[in-house]
């Protein structure tokens, strides 16, 4: 029988080695060993071996150094560990190391027994160590309490060994150096203070925890010596649940060992509340419950309160594996807050779900954002046949839900309040038959995997009938492939949407005798990418939908999300109601699916009485910068006529769009355009191919979805069959974008633009108003709007091939800021001063006042293809003709406050343009660029004409903004004489050819003409005196009394009829004064063509070597300075040579008369300097004879005739102070004419003066 000392020594060893109360069973075992002769030293060594087998709990190890062993004894016995202020010093440690290796020869058990004896024998009073006494007393008190409990109260007699260890350590935590704590601890134990594990909550440590409790807390903690927190739930833990629904609350952070899978032994725990919070490579990702056994009914609840673990490189971020589900009631699986796109798995123990009616509850309690959730047996062969799902707290999302064997998914109402739920993919084809969310009140967004509705039931060849019922929220049900004839989908009381996806097309809603889809307010259809490359356009790309299969009216949205190699998507809609035809939208496609020939929308049939289709363009994936598509409305009414005559387009896509209206001719009613975005266009001038290379598309936009293929300038479609809209009304008054629409010949057509920069193209063929009539009304709206005049004639040699828009036709045009002329292949001709142009426009104040700025309109006749001298393919219409035609713009009735800008064609293909003004309408406000027909930088004259009608005073300032004009014409359409006062200067003239800088070496020519109307004269008063010799003025006036002053250039002036005054200015000018009594001042320069024309003219050669020809009439010619040539011509002329060696020429028998009254007079002939030339019929040598002066002319004439014998043809005599030179021009023996030479006698005249 063991003695008291032996008993207390065994208790000492329990306290020393394990710091716990011995369990009674273990205690009695060692007492029996003592009774059998086992020494305390042997027992102590046995305890040591046990201690290092549980080193995480005791701190001992088999390989630890002697010094470390001694320090651990100090810690275990006295609490004098390394962090304690009473940690042993080196001397104390050395003392016991020497004892161990000396006296006890390495016997650790015996050394510890000796240490216990010396602790008790140490005289702390004598040593004056009250601090040592405290720890000494605490050790003794632990032994006393432990001995009392095990010896007299059978400590831990009815609990497991693991639990007894936990309890034994727990009891001693209340004992300290005070004796009172011994009795208090014993009393507490006896009162059940340590033993009611059914209500007990314990917190795990980083050591091996062997605990029985009702609730286990396993937090993350920062262990001693570590830099990051670690999970306290570990493989070595043995946890036994007690009480009602034992619970484990665990935060699974990082593993201290780096093991990402933990598998503790867990018994009788029914509820698991878990948080996965780890980061990095040490993050715990799996709680393996394979050793969670011995439960009566299995696990009731697994609640993933939080999944915030960093993403795994593959597989699942957080898993609970080998779950043993509750066998008495459905297990409850809960998911709370997760990080974005987390992957979570609940996997169940092998064959635990092999029944045929397994159920589980799946609750999302708020904030779940899962990419993947798997709920099935390990291996994926078995799963729950029924899932009861709920969503509460806050919106929850599951990207993919995997639940093998699932047949019924019930989405239930939560007593905590329903929250929106999204399931991105549910793929249980072959088993899933029913989804019932009838009681769910939040919004459900559910996607069924491709093929689910088409699958046969698992293990059979029978198609699975599928039924779905949604709840009272605004639900969205998404599925891929057709809806079978045995499937039924029912929306709830909310606004529900059915989304159909297909990559292979076909009848997505095939016709049946009964409606099997009910309760859906919206239908969305997506064409998805095909696998492989389709061989051609066919049924594989045709997505047909019979809307009669859906109860009620639906909004319809269509989108092409195919791949880059897919053939076009053709959406065919049948049996649409009035509400449905008015509520169709087409979404911007994904990359490479936005060409006009990528997406076709066909309204194939409609219900009776439907005549309107409404299409909305919406933003979608916007893979390309533009979205384009083709609209076909092939539906017919009962009379087999086109059913759809009205069209509404609402552009809600924030990009540029082109829509090809394949059945445009059917839209004879109203075409409405609405919405739009500022700066983006909606182009209805579209063609059937993506490059729009063969027809339509005046602005040459790329319709492939890109904008990189846009072509500069504009295209003339000529007479090709394009989309010429025939709608009675095009109403874009509520459109914010830029509308482009081409129209044909429709009487009384109404066109209304919105707030964007709209373009209306008038393009009736073979029509002299391009389709515009007085009953039409065009209002561009508030943007910068353009009215395009196109049209086309087959024969440009037909004088009737022209378009004339007069003020009556334009009277109902308002809000138009620009008129563009495209080219009509019309009749363009210039015959003299008669101009016939293919276009004629009459501008009035009402048209200009109605522009947005209120006083200016732009007219463009420039395709934008400015080449030098060759045809660009972009510069021709689709019939091969040059695009630009001439235009006559009548601006005569504009006030001085109103103006137009004109942009004419440059380069090859330039047009003949005529601009008509009155005095009031030409006041410097117009900005006209007629277009430089020669871009190669030479001085060739431009061909455009500026016409000024009736009396006007036009200054250089009035012409400052006019460019590239070749001709200025003054015209009269009145019955009385009209006068133009015109002033020109260098800046005006240089602007008439902008590609060239005029100079004296490279002069520019401008033609100025005054043209009578046959009844009234056009009197031109031109002052170009300040112009330089860089310009040549070709001036022609009419029958009026003109005053013309030209500049320093080599001007050409034809004055026409009337008594004109011409100041030719400097330069080598040519002047024909025309009929009338004209005065010509030739100015400086060698003016080699000054002709007075008919009438009594005064020609002043002035400086320079001039040629003056009086022509008909009694003229006065003054040569002025220089070596001049004077020709009096017919009439009684007075010739004055002036300074210089002058030549006086006489031609013909009538050049000078044969009387003093009719003879021409040379007033200043200087012999030896000047010369006289008479045109003789047969010149002869020595034909000159001088005679003495006589008294009168008759005597002189008689003497001359007597002297002329056929050899004498010149006879000079004097009457008074004047010489008379008789000439026998035809050598017939008598004088034909006489020339009077003022102040000349035979003394100062000689034969050599004649040539």
Buried (B, 14 or more C-beta within 10 A) or exposed (E): EBEEEBBBBBBBBBBBBBBBBBBBBBBBEBBEBBEEEEBBBBBBBBBBEEBBEBBEBBBBBEEBEBBBBBBBBBBBBBBBBEEEEBBBEEEBBEBBBEBBEEEBEEBBBBBBBBBBEEBEEBEBEEEEBEEBBBBBBBBBBBBBBBBBBBBEBBBBEEBBEBBBBBBBBBBBEBBBBEEEBBEBBBEBBEEEBBBEBEEBEBBBBBBBBBBBBBBBBBBBBEBEEEEBBBBBBBBBBBBBBBBEEBBBBBBBBBBBEEEBEBBBBBBBBBBBBBBBBBEEEBBBBBBBBBBBEEBEEBBBBBBBBBBBBBEBEEEBBBBBBBBBBBEEEBBBBBBBBBBEEBBBBBBBBBEBBEEEEBBBBBBBBBBBBBBBBBBBBBEEEBBBBBBBBBBBBBBBBBBBBBBBBBBBBBBBBBEEEBBBBBBBBBBBBBBBBBBBBBBBBBBBBBBBBBEBBBBEBEEEEEBBBBBBBBBBBBBBBBBBBBBBBBBBBBBBBBBBBBBBBBBBBEBBBBEBEEEBBBBBBBBBBBBBBBEEEBEEEEEBBBBBBBBBBBBBBBBBBBBBBBBEEBBBBBBBBBBBBBBBBBBBBBBBBBBBBBBBBBBBBBBBBBBEEBBBBBBBBBEBBBBBBBBBBBBBBBBBBEEEEBBBBBBBBBBBBBBBBBBBBBBBBBBBBBBBBBBBBEEBBBBBBBBBBBBBBEBBBBBBBBBBBBBEBEBEBBBBBBBBEBBBBBBBBBBBBBBBBBBBBBBBBBEEBBBBBBBBBBBBBBBBBBBBBBBBBBEBBBBBBBBBBBBBBBBBBEEBEEEEBBBBBBBEBBBBBBBBBBBBBBBBBBBBBBEEBEBBBBBBBBBBBBBBBBBBEEBBBBBBBBBBBBBEEEEBEBBBBBBEBBBBBBBBBBBBBBBEEBBBBBBBBBBBBBBBBBBBBBBEBBBBBBBBBBBBBBBEEEBBBBBBBBBBBBBBEBBBEBBBBBBBBBBBBBBBEBEEBBBBBBBBBBEBBBBBBBBBEBBEEEBBBBBBBBBBBEEBBBBBBBBBBBBBBBBBBBBBBBBBBBBBBBBBBBBBBBBBBBBBBBBBBBBBBBBBBBBBBBBBBBBBBBBBBBBBBBBBBBBBBBBBBBBBBBBBBBBBBBBBBBBBBBBBBBBBBBBBBBBBBBBBBBBEBEBBBBEBEBBBBBBBBBBEEBBBBBEBEEEEEEBBBBBEBBEEBEEBBEBBBEBBEEBBBBBBBBBEEBBBBBBBBEBEBBBBBBBBBBEBBBEBBEEEBBE
